Amino acid sequence: MTRRDEKKVDAFEMWTYRRILRVSWTDKRSNRWVLDKLGTRMTLRKNIAVRKMQYFGHLVRRGGLEKTLITGAVEGKRRRGRPATSWLQYIHTWTGMTLSTAIRAAESRESWRRLTNATAAQIAPSD
């Protein structure tokens, strides 16, 4: 996710927490107060990262057209402009692995599950 998307996800999560507590935007309550009142932390971005990694592992093990698309092995030219951030760049950022290493690790369900859990523990929520 881009920095802008992360901010939107965080804002949505705080908005839902405030709705749960029925705290108006005019009330002078900090985000820390809302999180403490609910006894929770901001976890939505972490959950998104974990789900993306799990889905990547699923696609790698399954193979087929989806694997071809996600690995970028499609022929042809892309449109002009800045290249879009791909799933693989996120996987590389979260795990620190190259594409070939990540695919090899994802082919083993147990090792990919361990790696996903370890990576999730490192993804810091933005409290």
C-alpha positions in Angstrom: 0.0 0.0 0.0 1.1 3.5 -0.6 1.6 5.9 2.2 -1.6 7.6 1.2 -3.5 4.3 1.3 -2.0 3.5 4.7 -3.3 6.9 6.0 -6.8 6.2 4.6 -6.9 2.7 6.2 -5.7 4.1 9.6 -8.3 6.9 9.3 -11.1 4.4 8.5 -10.1 2.2 11.5 -10.1 5.2 13.9 -13.5 6.3 12.4 -15.0 2.9 13.1 -13.6 2.9 16.7 -15.1 6.3 17.3 -18.4 5.2 15.9 -18.4 2.2 18.3 -17.8 4.6 21.3 -20.2 7.1 19.8 -17.6 9.8 20.1 -18.3 12.8 17.9 -15.6 14.5 15.9 -16.4 17.7 17.8 -15.5 16.0 21.1 -11.9 16.6 22.1 -10.8 13.0 22.3 -7.4 11.8 21.1 -6.8 8.7 19.1 -4.8 7.3 22.1 -7.8 7.9 24.4 -10.1 6.0 21.9 -7.7 3.1 21.7 -7.3 2.9 25.5 -11.0 3.1 26.1 -11.6 0.1 23.8 -8.5 -1.7 25.1 -7.2 -2.3 21.5 -4.5 -1.3 19.1 -4.6 -0.4 15.4 -4.4 -3.7 13.6 -6.1 -3.3 10.3 -2.9 -2.6 8.2 -1.2 -5.6 9.8 -4.2 -7.8 8.9 -4.1 -6.6 5.3 -0.4 -7.4 5.0 -1.0 -10.9 6.5 -3.9 -11.6 4.2 -1.9 -10.5 1.1 0.9 -12.8 2.1 -1.4 -15.7 2.7 -3.1 -15.1 -0.7 0.3 -14.9 -2.4 1.2 -18.3 -0.9 -2.1 -19.7 -2.1 -1.5 -18.4 -5.6 2.0 -19.8 -5.8 0.9 -23.2 -4.7 -2.1 -23.2 -7.0 -0.3 -22.1 -10.2 -2.2 -21.2 -13.3 -3.1 -17.9 -14.8 -3.1 -16.0 -11.5 0.5 -17.1 -10.7 1.5 -15.9 -14.2 -0.2 -12.5 -13.7 1.2 -11.9 -10.2 4.8 -12.8 -11.1 4.6 -10.4 -14.1 5.3 -12.9 -16.8 2.8 -11.4 -19.2 3.9 -10.3 -22.6 3.2 -6.9 -24.0 3.8 -3.3 -23.2 2.4 -1.4 -20.2 1.0 2.1 -20.4 3.2 5.1 -19.9 3.8 6.7 -16.6 5.1 5.6 -13.3 5.1 1.8 -12.9 2.5 0.6 -10.4 3.7 -0.9 -7.2 3.2 -4.7 -7.6 2.3 -7.3 -5.0 5.9 -8.6 -5.4 7.3 -5.4 -4.2 5.1 -5.6 -1.1 6.2 -9.2 -0.5 9.8 -8.2 -0.9 9.4 -5.2 1.5 7.7 -7.3 4.2 9.9 -10.4 3.9 13.2 -9.1 2.5 13.3 -12.0 0.1 13.8 -12.0 -3.7 11.0 -13.2 -6.0 12.5 -16.6 -6.6 13.2 -17.1 -2.9 9.7 -16.1 -1.9 8.1 -18.4 -4.4 10.3 -21.3 -3.3 9.3 -20.6 0.4 5.6 -20.2 -0.5 5.5 -23.6 -2.2 5.9 -25.2 1.2 2.7 -24.3 3.1 4.2 -24.8 6.6 7.4 -22.7 5.9 5.3 -19.9 4.3 2.9 -20.0 7.3 5.8 -19.6 9.7 7.3 -16.8 7.6 3.9 -15.0 7.5 3.5 -15.2 11.2 7.0 -14.0 11.8 6.5 -11.1 9.4 3.2 -10.2 11.0 4.9 -9.9 14.3 7.4 -7.4 12.8 4.8 -5.2 11.2 4.4 -2.4 13.7 0.9 -1.0 14.1 0.7 2.8 14.0 -0.6 3.6 17.5 
